[in-house]
């Protein structure tokens, strides 16, 4: 079965099996955002509830 490339480009599966995605909102227009907003968006987020579905169905 083929992987869904649109999803596999956006998420990553860690060594322990968690599904992680990048935070949105840092592609452009950083001048309008506060320093706190930019710092919060640097970290990656995990997809707890959707992780099982994504692994099973799309990857």
LUMNU-191213 format. One record per atom (N, C-alpha, C, O): atom name; residue number from 1; z negated, y, x negated; chain; residue in three letters. Coordinates in steps of 0.05 Angstrom, whole numbers. Atoms other than C-alpha are relative to their C-alpha. Example, Ala and Ser with C-alpha at 12.3 -4.5 7.8 and 13.67 -1.06 7.14 Angstrom:
+------+-----+--------+--------+--------+-------+------+
| atom |  nr |      z |      y |      x | kette | rest |
+------+-----+--------+--------+--------+-------+------+
|    N |   1 |      0 |    -24 |    -18 |     A |  ALA |
|   CA |   1 |   -156 |    -90 |   -246 |     A |  ALA |
|    C |   1 |      0 |     24 |    -18 |     A |  ALA |
|    O |   1 |    -13 |     24 |    -39 |     A |  ALA |
|    N |   2 |      1 |    -24 |     16 |     A |  SER |
|   CA |   2 |   -143 |    -21 |   -273 |     A |  SER |
|    C |   2 |    -14 |     22 |     15 |     A |  SER |
|    O |   2 |    -18 |     44 |      5 |     A |  SER |
+------+-----+--------+--------+--------+-------+------+
***
This chain:
+------+-----+--------+--------+--------+-------+------+
| atom |  nr |      z |      y |      x | kette | rest |
+------+-----+--------+--------+--------+-------+------+
|    N |   1 |      0 |    -24 |    -17 |     A |  UNK |
|   CA |   1 |      0 |      0 |      0 |     A |  UNK |
|    C |   1 |      0 |     25 |    -18 |     A |  UNK |
|    O |   1 |    -14 |     26 |    -38 |     A |  UNK |
|    N |   2 |     -2 |    -24 |     16 |     A |  UNK |
|   CA |   2 |     18 |     69 |    -26 |     A |  UNK |
|    C |   2 |    -24 |     19 |      5 |     A |  UNK |
|    O |   2 |    -36 |     18 |     27 |     A |  UNK |
|    N |   3 |     20 |    -20 |     -3 |     A |  UNK |
|   CA |   3 |    -33 |    124 |    -38 |     A |  UNK |
|    C |   3 |     12 |     24 |     15 |     A |  UNK |
|    O |   3 |     36 |     29 |     13 |     A |  UNK |
|    N |   4 |     -8 |    -25 |    -12 |     A |  UNK |
|   CA |   4 |    -30 |    188 |      3 |     A |  UNK |
|    C |   4 |     -3 |     21 |    -22 |     A |  UNK |
|    O |   4 |    -26 |     29 |    -29 |     A |  UNK |
|    N |   5 |      1 |    -19 |     22 |     A |  UNK |
|   CA |   5 |    -12 |    238 |    -52 |     A |  UNK |
|    C |   5 |    -14 |     26 |      7 |     A |  UNK |
|    O |   5 |    -27 |     38 |     -9 |     A |  UNK |
|    N |   6 |     12 |    -25 |     -8 |     A |  UNK |
|   CA |   6 |    -34 |    298 |    -12 |     A |  UNK |
|    C |   6 |    -30 |     -1 |     -2 |     A |  UNK |
|    O |   6 |    -43 |     19 |     -8 |     A |  UNK |
|    N |   7 |     29 |      3 |      1 |     A |  UNK |
|   CA |   7 |   -105 |    271 |     -9 |     A |  UNK |
|    C |   7 |     -9 |     -6 |    -28 |     A |  UNK |
|    O |   7 |    -29 |      4 |    -37 |     A |  UNK |
|    N |   8 |      8 |      8 |     27 |     A |  UNK |
|   CA |   8 |   -107 |    240 |    -78 |     A |  UNK |
|    C |   8 |      1 |     23 |    -20 |     A |  UNK |
|    O |   8 |    -13 |     23 |    -40 |     A |  UNK |
|    N |   9 |     -1 |    -24 |     17 |     A |  UNK |
|   CA |   9 |    -90 |    308 |   -109 |     A |  UNK |
|    C |   9 |    -24 |     18 |      5 |     A |  UNK |
|    O |   9 |    -33 |     33 |    -13 |     A |  UNK |
|    N |  10 |     22 |    -18 |     -7 |     A |  UNK |
|   CA |  10 |   -147 |    343 |    -73 |     A |  UNK |
|    C |  10 |    -28 |    -11 |     -4 |     A |  UNK |
|    O |  10 |    -47 |      4 |     -6 |     A |  UNK |
|    N |  11 |     26 |     12 |      3 |     A |  UNK |
|   CA |  11 |   -204 |    294 |    -81 |     A |  UNK |
|    C |  11 |     -2 |    -18 |    -24 |     A |  UNK |
|    O |  11 |     19 |    -26 |    -35 |     A |  UNK |
|    N |  12 |      4 |     18 |     23 |     A |  UNK |
|   CA |  12 |   -234 |    252 |   -136 |     A |  UNK |
|    C |  12 |    -23 |    -19 |      7 |     A |  UNK |
|    O |  12 |    -42 |    -11 |     20 |     A |  UNK |
|    N |  13 |     22 |     19 |     -4 |     A |  UNK |
|   CA |  13 |   -277 |    189 |   -133 |     A |  UNK |
|    C |  13 |    -15 |     -3 |    -26 |     A |  UNK |
|    O |  13 |     -4 |     -9 |    -46 |     A |  UNK |
|    N |  14 |     17 |      1 |     24 |     A |  UNK |
|   CA |  14 |   -335 |    190 |   -181 |     A |  UNK |
|    C |  14 |     -5 |    -29 |     -8 |     A |  UNK |
|    O |  14 |      2 |    -48 |      6 |     A |  UNK |
|    N |  15 |      7 |     26 |     11 |     A |  UNK |
|   CA |  15 |   -361 |    132 |   -222 |     A |  UNK |
|    C |  15 |    -18 |    -16 |     20 |     A |  UNK |
|    O |  15 |    -15 |    -41 |     22 |     A |  UNK |
|    N |  16 |     18 |     13 |    -19 |     A |  UNK |
|   CA |  16 |   -414 |    117 |   -170 |     A |  UNK |
|    C |  16 |     12 |     -4 |     28 |     A |  UNK |
|    O |  16 |      0 |    -17 |     45 |     A |  UNK |
|    N |  17 |    -14 |      5 |    -26 |     A |  UNK |
|   CA |  17 |   -364 |    119 |   -112 |     A |  UNK |
|    C |  17 |     -1 |     23 |     19 |     A |  UNK |
|    O |  17 |      8 |     20 |     42 |     A |  UNK |
|    N |  18 |      0 |    -23 |    -18 |     A |  UNK |
|   CA |  18 |   -376 |    188 |    -83 |     A |  UNK |
|    C |  18 |     27 |     13 |      1 |     A |  UNK |
|    O |  18 |     42 |     12 |    -19 |     A |  UNK |
|    N |  19 |    -25 |    -15 |     -3 |     A |  UNK |
|   CA |  19 |   -317 |    228 |    -57 |     A |  UNK |
|    C |  19 |     -6 |     29 |     -3 |     A |  UNK |
|    O |  19 |    -22 |     40 |     11 |     A |  UNK |
|    N |  20 |      6 |    -28 |      7 |     A |  UNK |
|   CA |  20 |   -315 |    298 |    -87 |     A |  UNK |
|    C |  20 |     25 |     17 |      3 |     A |  UNK |
|    O |  20 |     47 |      8 |     -3 |     A |  UNK |
|    N |  21 |    -22 |    -19 |     -3 |     A |  UNK |
|   CA |  21 |   -271 |    358 |    -71 |     A |  UNK |
|    C |  21 |     -8 |     27 |    -12 |     A |  UNK |
|    O |  21 |    -31 |     32 |    -17 |     A |  UNK |
|    N |  22 |      4 |    -27 |     10 |     A |  UNK |
|   CA |  22 |   -263 |    428 |    -99 |     A |  UNK |
|    C |  22 |     -8 |     19 |     22 |     A |  UNK |
|    O |  22 |      0 |     15 |     45 |     A |  UNK |
|    N |  23 |      6 |    -20 |    -20 |     A |  UNK |
|   CA |  23 |   -293 |    487 |    -63 |     A |  UNK |
|    C |  23 |     24 |     18 |      5 |     A |  UNK |
|    O |  23 |     39 |     24 |    -14 |     A |  UNK |
|    N |  24 |    -23 |    -17 |     -6 |     A |  UNK |
|   CA |  24 |   -242 |    531 |    -28 |     A |  UNK |
|    C |  24 |     -7 |     29 |     -4 |     A |  UNK |
|    O |  24 |    -31 |     36 |     -5 |     A |  UNK |
|    N |  25 |      5 |    -28 |      1 |     A |  UNK |
|   CA |  25 |   -234 |    605 |    -36 |     A |  UNK |
|    C |  25 |      2 |     13 |    -28 |     A |  UNK |
|    O |  25 |     -5 |     36 |    -31 |     A |  UNK |
|    N |  26 |     -2 |    -12 |     26 |     A |  UNK |
|   CA |  26 |   -222 |    615 |   -111 |     A |  UNK |
|    C |  26 |     29 |      0 |    -11 |     A |  UNK |
|    O |  26 |     33 |      3 |    -35 |     A |  UNK |
|    N |  27 |    -28 |      0 |      9 |     A |  UNK |
|   CA |  27 |   -146 |    611 |   -114 |     A |  UNK |
|    C |  27 |     10 |     28 |     -8 |     A |  UNK |
|    O |  27 |     23 |     30 |    -28 |     A |  UNK |
|    N |  28 |     -8 |    -27 |      6 |     A |  UNK |
|   CA |  28 |   -136 |    686 |   -113 |     A |  UNK |
|    C |  28 |    -19 |     19 |     15 |     A |  UNK |
|    O |  28 |    -37 |     10 |     29 |     A |  UNK |
|    N |  29 |     17 |    -21 |    -13 |     A |  UNK |
|   CA |  29 |   -168 |    752 |    -88 |     A |  UNK |
|    C |  29 |    -29 |     -2 |     -8 |     A |  UNK |
|    O |  29 |    -47 |     -1 |      9 |     A |  UNK |
|    N |  30 |     28 |      2 |      9 |     A |  UNK |
|   CA |  30 |   -230 |    745 |   -130 |     A |  UNK |
|    C |  30 |    -14 |     27 |     -1 |     A |  UNK |
|    O |  30 |    -38 |     28 |     -1 |     A |  UNK |
|    N |  31 |     12 |    -27 |      2 |     A |  UNK |
|   CA |  31 |   -240 |    820 |   -134 |     A |  UNK |
|    C |  31 |    -15 |      7 |     25 |     A |  UNK |
|    O |  31 |    -34 |     23 |     23 |     A |  UNK |
|    N |  32 |     14 |     -6 |    -25 |     A |  UNK |
|   CA |  32 |   -261 |    823 |    -61 |     A |  UNK |
|    C |  32 |    -26 |    -15 |      3 |     A |  UNK |
|    O |  32 |    -43 |     -6 |     19 |     A |  UNK |
|    N |  33 |     24 |     17 |     -4 |     A |  UNK |
|   CA |  33 |   -315 |    770 |    -68 |     A |  UNK |
|    C |  33 |    -22 |      8 |    -19 |     A |  UNK |
|    O |  33 |    -18 |     18 |    -41 |     A |  UNK |
|    N |  34 |     23 |     -7 |     16 |     A |  UNK |
|   CA |  34 |   -385 |    781 |    -94 |     A |  UNK |
|    C |  34 |     -3 |    -21 |    -22 |     A |  UNK |
|    O |  34 |      8 |    -43 |    -21 |     A |  UNK |
|    N |  35 |      5 |     19 |     22 |     A |  UNK |
|   CA |  35 |   -409 |    748 |   -158 |     A |  UNK |
|    C |  35 |    -14 |    -25 |     10 |     A |  UNK |
|    O |  35 |     -9 |    -47 |      0 |     A |  UNK |
|    N |  36 |     14 |     23 |    -11 |     A |  UNK |
|   CA |  36 |   -455 |    703 |   -118 |     A |  UNK |
|    C |  36 |     19 |    -19 |     14 |     A |  UNK |
|    O |  36 |     17 |    -43 |     11 |     A |  UNK |
|    N |  37 |    -20 |     17 |    -14 |     A |  UNK |
|   CA |  37 |   -397 |    678 |    -75 |     A |  UNK |
|    C |  37 |     17 |    -15 |    -21 |     A |  UNK |
|    O |  37 |     21 |    -39 |    -17 |     A |  UNK |
|    N |  38 |    -17 |     13 |     21 |     A |  UNK |
|   CA |  38 |   -355 |    663 |   -137 |     A |  UNK |
|    C |  38 |    -16 |    -22 |    -15 |     A |  UNK |
|    O |  38 |     -5 |    -43 |    -21 |     A |  UNK |
|    N |  39 |     17 |     20 |     14 |     A |  UNK |
|   CA |  39 |   -413 |    627 |   -171 |     A |  UNK |
|    C |  39 |     -4 |    -25 |     17 |     A |  UNK |
|    O |  39 |     -3 |    -48 |      7 |     A |  UNK |
|    N |  40 |      4 |     23 |    -18 |     A |  UNK |
|   CA |  40 |   -426 |    583 |   -110 |     A |  UNK |
|    C |  40 |     25 |    -17 |      2 |     A |  UNK |
|    O |  40 |     23 |    -41 |      5 |     A |  UNK |
|    N |  41 |    -25 |     15 |     -4 |     A |  UNK |
|   CA |  41 |   -353 |    564 |   -105 |     A |  UNK |
|    C |  41 |     10 |    -14 |    -25 |     A |  UNK |
|    O |  41 |     29 |    -29 |    -24 |     A |  UNK |
|    N |  42 |     -8 |     14 |     24 |     A |  UNK |
|   CA |  42 |   -348 |    540 |   -177 |     A |  UNK |
|    C |  42 |     -7 |    -29 |      1 |     A |  UNK |
|    O |  42 |      8 |    -46 |    -10 |     A |  UNK |
|    N |  43 |      9 |     28 |     -1 |     A |  UNK |
|   CA |  43 |   -385 |    476 |   -162 |     A |  UNK |
|    C |  43 |     17 |    -16 |     20 |     A |  UNK |
|    O |  43 |     29 |     -4 |     38 |     A |  UNK |
|    N |  44 |    -15 |     17 |    -18 |     A |  UNK |
|   CA |  44 |   -352 |    417 |   -128 |     A |  UNK |
|    C |  44 |    -18 |    -10 |     22 |     A |  UNK |
|    O |  44 |    -42 |    -12 |     19 |     A |  UNK |
|    N |  45 |     15 |     10 |    -23 |     A |  UNK |
|   CA |  45 |   -374 |    390 |    -60 |     A |  UNK |
|    C |  45 |      6 |    -29 |      4 |     A |  UNK |
|    O |  45 |     28 |    -39 |     -2 |     A |  UNK |
|    N |  46 |     -6 |     29 |     -6 |     A |  UNK |
|   CA |  46 |   -381 |    318 |    -38 |     A |  UNK |
|    C |  46 |      4 |     -3 |     30 |     A |  UNK |
|    O |  46 |     -6 |     12 |     46 |     A |  UNK |
|    N |  47 |     -7 |      6 |    -28 |     A |  UNK |
|   CA |  47 |   -354 |    289 |     27 |     A |  UNK |
|    C |  47 |    -16 |    -25 |      8 |     A |  UNK |
|    O |  47 |     -5 |    -47 |      4 |     A |  UNK |
|    N |  48 |     17 |     24 |     -6 |     A |  UNK |
|   CA |  48 |   -410 |    244 |     51 |     A |  UNK |
|    C |  48 |     10 |    -16 |     23 |     A |  UNK |
|    O |  48 |     14 |    -40 |     21 |     A |  UNK |
|    N |  49 |     -7 |     15 |    -24 |     A |  UNK |
|   CA |  49 |   -389 |    227 |    121 |     A |  UNK |
|    C |  49 |     29 |    -10 |      0 |     A |  UNK |
|    O |  49 |     35 |    -32 |      9 |     A |  UNK |
|    N |  50 |    -28 |      8 |      1 |     A |  UNK |
|   CA |  50 |   -314 |    225 |    109 |     A |  UNK |
|    C |  50 |      7 |    -18 |    -23 |     A |  UNK |
|    O |  50 |     29 |    -29 |    -24 |     A |  UNK |
|    N |  51 |     -6 |     15 |     24 |     A |  UNK |
|   CA |  51 |   -319 |    189 |     43 |     A |  UNK |
|    C |  51 |      9 |    -29 |      5 |     A |  UNK |
|    O |  51 |     28 |    -38 |     -7 |     A |  UNK |
|    N |  52 |     -6 |     28 |     -5 |     A |  UNK |
|   CA |  52 |   -318 |    119 |     71 |     A |  UNK |
|    C |  52 |     28 |     -3 |     14 |     A |  UNK |
|    O |  52 |     43 |    -20 |      7 |     A |  UNK |
|    N |  53 |    -26 |      1 |    -15 |     A |  UNK |
|   CA |  53 |   -259 |    134 |    118 |     A |  UNK |
|    C |  53 |     23 |      6 |    -19 |     A |  UNK |
|    O |  53 |     44 |     -7 |    -19 |     A |  UNK |
|    N |  54 |    -21 |     -8 |     18 |     A |  UNK |
|   CA |  54 |   -219 |    168 |     63 |     A |  UNK |
|    C |  54 |      6 |    -23 |    -20 |     A |  UNK |
|    O |  54 |     29 |    -29 |    -25 |     A |  UNK |
|    N |  55 |     -5 |     22 |     19 |     A |  UNK |
|   CA |  55 |   -229 |    111 |     13 |     A |  UNK |
|    C |  55 |     14 |    -23 |     13 |     A |  UNK |
|    O |  55 |     32 |    -35 |      1 |     A |  UNK |
|    N |  56 |    -12 |     23 |    -13 |     A |  UNK |
|   CA |  56 |   -211 |     58 |     63 |     A |  UNK |
|    C |  56 |     28 |      5 |      9 |     A |  UNK |
|    O |  56 |     45 |    -13 |      6 |     A |  UNK |
|    N |  57 |    -25 |     -5 |    -14 |     A |  UNK |
|   CA |  57 |   -152 |     91 |     97 |     A |  UNK |
|    C |  57 |     22 |     12 |    -19 |     A |  UNK |
|    O |  57 |     45 |      4 |    -17 |     A |  UNK |
|    N |  58 |    -20 |    -15 |     14 |     A |  UNK |
|   CA |  58 |   -118 |    136 |     46 |     A |  UNK |
|    C |  58 |      3 |     -7 |    -30 |     A |  UNK |
|    O |  58 |     24 |     -1 |    -42 |     A |  UNK |
|    N |  59 |     -1 |      5 |     29 |     A |  UNK |
|   CA |  59 |   -134 |    112 |    -25 |     A |  UNK |
|    C |  59 |      2 |    -29 |     -6 |     A |  UNK |
|    O |  59 |      3 |    -37 |    -29 |     A |  UNK |
+------+-----+--------+--------+--------+-------+------+
***
